[in-house]
Amino acid sequence: MKTHSTTILSVRRGNSVVVAGDGQVTLGNTVVKGGARKVRKLGEGRAIGGFAGSAADGMALFERLDEKLREQRSPLRRAAVELAKEWRTDRALRRLEAMLVVADAEATFILSGTGDVIEPDDGVCSIGSGGSFALAAARALAVHTQMSAREITEVAMRIAADICIYTNTNLTIEELTA
């Protein structure tokens, strides 16, 4: 059986950045957990991130990134690039099946095991099974409303949950304000 889980969304607006994730984990056509926590603070609270994919792999990647952020208080940009290089070249890490969205006060990135370090042009990005639904909703709200980053994130995640069967409305939301 294939495990499906997660929608992770990040929205940057004004001096605020938000990362949110839903709590649903499914195995085949069964919901096995509704309150998983896939978003957390990193680097002594200087950054936030969310993962999609294998929980064990996502947590292992969070730990590696957290270490890199703590090393001489590295900026997120440098820590993200170092993690992506290590993830792509290390034999054990290459097998990890997860993606990350990470953000700090200055930048947001999508990280993957193929070495991708992608910074969105508009400050909005997403990953996971409902990622494209959340992304479309967040971009529309960002262009056509004056809502805050947190409000956009909450509404977009609820829209994704209404469409994607692998996404629920049990949200974990972390926010950084510069």
Residue pairs with C-beta under 8 A, 6 or more apart in sequence:
1 27
1 28
2 28
3 25
3 26
3 27
3 54
4 26
4 129
4 166
5 24
5 25
5 26
5 36
5 38
5 52
5 53
5 55
5 128
5 129
5 166
6 21
6 22
6 24
6 25
6 36
6 38
6 50
6 51
6 52
6 53
6 127
6 128
6 129
6 130
6 166
6 167
7 21
7 22
7 52
7 126
7 127
7 128
7 129
7 130
7 131
7 133
7 134
7 157
7 160
7 161
7 164
7 166
7 167
8 19
8 20
8 21
8 38
8 39
8 50
8 51
8 52
8 101
8 126
8 127
8 128
8 131
9 19
9 20
9 21
9 101
9 124
9 125
9 126
9 131
9 134
9 135
9 138
9 153
9 156
9 157
9 160
10 17
10 18
10 19
10 20
10 50
10 101
10 103
10 108
10 123
10 124
10 125
10 126
10 153
11 17
11 18
11 123
11 124
11 138
11 142
11 149
11 150
11 152
11 153
11 156
12 18
12 103
12 108
12 123
12 124
12 149
13 123
13 142
13 148
13 149
13 152
14 148
14 149
15 105
15 177
15 178
16 148
16 149
16 150
16 175
16 176
16 177
16 178
17 48
17 103
17 104
17 105
17 108
17 123
17 149
17 175
17 176
18 149
18 150
18 152
18 153
18 173
18 174
18 175
18 176
19 39
19 48
19 49
19 50
19 101
19 102
19 103
19 173
19 174
19 175
20 39
20 50
20 153
20 154
20 157
20 171
20 172
20 173
20 174
21 37
21 38
21 39
21 50
21 51
21 52
21 128
21 171
21 172
22 38
22 130
22 157
22 160
22 161
22 167
22 168
22 169
22 170
22 171
23 33
23 34
23 35
23 36
23 37
23 38
23 168
23 170
23 171
23 172
24 31
24 33
24 34
24 36
24 166
24 167
24 168
24 170
25 31
25 32
25 33
25 34
25 36
25 55
26 32
26 165
26 166
31 168
34 168
34 170
35 170
36 55
37 172
38 50
38 51
38 52
38 55
38 58
38 172
39 48
39 49
39 50
39 172
39 173
39 174
40 48
40 49
40 50
40 62
40 172
40 174
41 47
41 48
41 174
42 48
42 49
42 62
42 65
42 66
42 69
42 102
43 65
43 66
43 69
43 70
43 73
43 76
43 79
43 104
44 69
44 70
46 69
46 73
46 76
46 104
46 105
46 176
47 69
47 76
47 102
47 103
47 104
47 176
48 102
48 103
48 104
48 174
48 175
48 176
49 62
49 65
49 100
49 101
49 102
49 103
50 100
50 101
50 127
50 172
51 57
51 58
51 59
51 61
51 62
51 98
51 99
51 100
51 101
52 58
52 98
52 99
52 127
52 128
52 129
52 131
53 97
53 98
53 99
54 96
54 97
54 98
57 96
57 97
57 98
58 98
58 100
60 96
61 83
61 87
61 96
61 98
61 100
61 111
62 100
64 83
64 86
64 87
64 93
65 79
65 80
65 83
65 100
65 102
68 74
68 78
68 79
68 82
68 83
69 76
69 79
71 79
74 82
75 104
75 106
76 102
76 103
76 104
76 106
76 107
76 109
77 106
77 107
77 109
80 102
80 109
80 111
80 117
81 117
83 111
84 111
84 112
84 115
84 116
84 117
85 115
86 93
87 93
87 94
87 96
87 111
87 112
87 113
87 115
88 94
88 113
88 114
88 115
93 113
94 113
96 113
97 113
98 113
99 110
99 111
99 112
99 113
99 127
99 128
100 109
100 110
100 111
100 112
100 127
101 108
101 109
101 110
101 111
101 125
101 126
101 127
102 108
102 109
102 111
103 109
103 176
104 176
105 176
105 177
105 178
106 178
107 119
108 119
108 120
108 123
108 125
109 117
109 118
109 119
110 116
110 117
110 118
110 120
110 125
110 127
111 117
111 118
118 125
122 139
122 142
123 142
124 135
124 138
124 139
124 142
125 135
126 132
126 134
126 135
126 138
128 166
128 167
129 164
129 166
129 167
130 160
130 161
130 163
130 164
130 166
130 167
131 160
133 159
133 160
133 163
133 164
133 167
134 156
134 157
134 159
134 160
134 167
135 156
137 155
137 156
137 159
137 160
138 152
138 153
138 156
141 147
141 152
141 155
141 156
142 152
145 152
147 155
149 175
150 173
150 175
153 173
154 171
154 173
157 167
157 169
157 171
158 169
160 167
161 167
161 168
161 169
